[in-house]
Amino acid sequence: MGAVAVTLKWSAVALLMTISSAAAAQDAPAVRFCPNRPSLGASGCTTLPGQVQVELSGFDWQRDDDGETREDLIRSEVTARIGLTSNSEAQIAWTPLGTLRSRDKASGDVMRQTGAGDVTLGWRRALSHPDGKKLSTAVQPYVTLPVGRSGIGEGDWSAGTVLPVFWRINKKWSIDFTGQLAAAVDEDGRGRHFDATGVFGVGYALTDSVTANAEVSVERDQDPAQHVVRTLAAASVAWKLTKRTQLDVLAVAGLNHDAPDARIALGGALVF
């Protein structure tokens, strides 16, 4: 009887431990982690209610050489995505620090401007699959407030709408398109004009935690000073360290004269 009692005792303990583990797993908060970074476009997924996803660009360098002037812009960016409902989130993006270096090639004169950039407020509403799986779509209106220093900020307010579409074909492949329509700030910092951008991308999962993306972006900018088309090619790699953290790198090259020549951005994301 003693052996039977011991066996029953330990069986009951094992059963209780199993039930407790299952209950703990059910009580553990779900995580929905699908950063926009490092894509040129946007994802169609939204952050869960009560969670905050932070996306950081610790180093973002861009060079633009038009033949007469060479501009180097170095900045840092932070975006907070705050879950509101199961299919919507609020977004706040800010450039806390930026440095613009302009060099006149004819005279050799160099001008530097340093300061904070503008603040962008947005709201994303997922139209399908807010978890980012299968065919995920969303609409994202936004407005940019001119709180930044001239040269780093745009100098006036702007607004627009982002329309991301993401299709996860299988565990390895995905394709995406992001359209953006905007009332962009004029080059002289006064007034606005129509600007449209389309980003086409293909993603491939190298491993369960590392994904590579290739993208092409085409922008039609109807600034009153000059109507231009900017075409970019981009390659990026994202490494998810955990279910809540990511490191990433983005490299961009201009494909025509009106596009910036090159850009490199290093950063990451986390959700809590």
N, C-alpha and C positions, 0 to 999 in steps of 0.2 A: 504493500500500500504506500510505503514511503516513496518508492521510486515513481509510482503512478502520480502521487501528489506533486513531486518535483517536476515531472514532465508536464502536467497540467499547468503548474505555476508558470514555467518558462514559455509554454505555448500561449498563455494569456498575455504575458509580457510582450512577446513577439507580435501578437495581434494588435495590442494597444499601440505599439511603436509604429506598426504599418498604418493604422488608422490615423495616428497623429501626423505621420509624414505626408499622407495623402491630403489631410486637412490643411497642413501648412502649405503644400504646393498649390492648393486651391485658393488659399488666402493671399499667396504671394502676388504682388501687383503685376499686371500685365505690362509689357513694354512694346511700344511701337516706335521703332527707330529707323527712319529713312531720310537721311539728310539731303538737302539740295546739293551740298558740296560733294565733289568738286566740279560739278557740271556747270556749263554755261547756261543751261536751262534750269528747269525746276521740276520737282517731283509732284505727283498728284496726291500724295499721302498726307495725312494730318496727324498731329500729336494727340495723344489720348487726354481726356479731361483730367485736370489736376497735375499734369506733368509739364515740364518745361524742357525744351530742347534748345541747346545753345550751340551755335556754329561760329567758329572763330577762324579768322585769317591772320595769323601772326606776322606773315611777311607776304606782301603782294607788290610786285614790281612790274611796271609797264614802261616801255620805250616807244616814243612816236617821233619819227624823223621825217619831216616833209621836204628836206633838201635845203631849207634856209634856217630852220630852227630844230634843235633836238631837245625833246622834253623827256625827263625821267620822273615818273611818279611812283613813290613808295608809300604804302599806306597799310594800316591794319583795320580790320572790320570785325564787327560782332553782330550777330543776329540772334534774337530770342524768339522762339516759336512756342506759344502758350496754348495748350489744349483747352478748348471751350466746351465742345460737345464731342460726340463720337465721330463726327465728320466735319468739324470746323476748328479753326485755330486763329489766333491773333498773332501778328508778327511785328517786331520792332527791330529795325536795322540801323546801325550807326557806325560812322567812321571816326573813332576817337582820336586818331592821329594820322596825318598825311604830310608828305614833303614833296613839293613840286620844284624840280630844278630845270630851268630853261636856259639853253645856251645858243646865242646868235652866232652862226657859223662865220658870217662875214666879219663881224667886229670882235668876236671872241668874248663878248660880254656875257656874264652869267647872272641870273636872277633866281633867288630861292624864296619859296613861300612855304611856311609850316603852320599847321593848325588842325583843328577838328573839321570834320565834314558834316554833311547834312544828315537828317534823321528821316527814315522812311517808315511809315505806318501802313500795315497791310492786313487783310483778312482773307483767309483761304477757306473755300467751301468745296469739299470733295463731292463730285457728282456720281462717282462709282468707285467701289473698292477703296475706301479711305485707308486701308491697311497697306496699300502699295502693291498688292498682288494682282495677278491677271491683268485686266485692262483697267487702269487707274486714271481717272480724269478729274479735273478741278477747275474752278474759276477763282482768280485772286485779284481783286481791285486793290489799288494802293495809292498813296499820296506821299510826296516827298516835301519836307519842310525845310526852307532855306536858313538853317541855323549855323551852317559851317562858314568858315572863313573863305573869302574870295580866293579863287584859284584852286582850293580844295573842294569847296562846295560849288553848287551850280549858280547861286546868286538869286534864284527865284524859285517859286514852287512849281512842281510838276505832278502829273497824275497819269494813271494808266491802268491797264488790266493785263494780267498774265493768264494764259490758258495752257496748262500742261497736260500732256497725254503720254502715259507710260504703259507699255505692254510687255509683261514678262512672258515670253514665249515658252520657256522651260527653265530648268534649274541653271542652265548655262547662259542662254541668250536672252537679250531684251532689246527693244527698240523704243525710241521716244521722240516726241516733238513738242516744242514749247513755242507758242506764239505770243507775241507781246505787242499791244497797241498803246501808244503813249502820246500825251501832250507834253513834249519835251521842251526844255528851256532853250531859247535862242542863244546863239554863240555869244552875243553881246550881253547876255544875262538879263535881258528885258523881254518879256513876252514869251509865247510858246508856239510850237509848230508840231505838225504830225510826224510821228516816227513809228515805223513798224519793223519788227524783228522776228525771224524764224530760226529756230535751232533744231537741227536734226542730229540724232545720236544713236549709236549702237553700243551696247554693253556686253561684256563677256566675263563670266566668273572664272578666274584662273584657279581659285580654290574656294572652299566654303567661306573664307574670310577676306579674300582679295578679289576685287573687281576692277577691270580696265574698261575705259570708255573712249570712243572716238567720236568727234562731233564736227559739224560744219554749221556756221552761223552766217546769216545774210541779213543785213540791216539796211533799210531805206530811210534815210534821214533828210527830211525836206526843210532844212534850215533856210530861212530867207536869204542868208548870206551866200549859200551854195547848197544845191541839192546833190547829195552824194550817196553812194552805195558802199558799204563796208562788208568785206567778206573775211571770215576767220576760220582757221582750222585748229582744233584743240585735241589734246590727248591727256588723259588723267588716270590716276590709280588711287583707289580707296582701300584702306586696310582696316577692317573692323577688329579691334583688339578684344572687345567683349560685346555683349548684347547692348551695351549702353555707350560705348566709346568708339571713336574712329580717328585715324590719321589719314591725310590725303595730300596729293600733290597734283597741280594742274600746270600744263604748258600750252601756250597759245601762240600761233604765228599768223601775221597778217598776210592775206592772199592778194591784196590789191593796194594801190597807192594810198587810198583814203583811209585804210584801216591801220591801227597801231601796229608797229613792226613786231613786237614780241611782248609776252607777258609770262611771268612765273609766279605761282601762288602756293604757299605752304600753310597748312592749317589742320583743323580737325573739328570734331563735334562730340557732344555728349548729351545724354538725356537724364533727368533726375526728377 
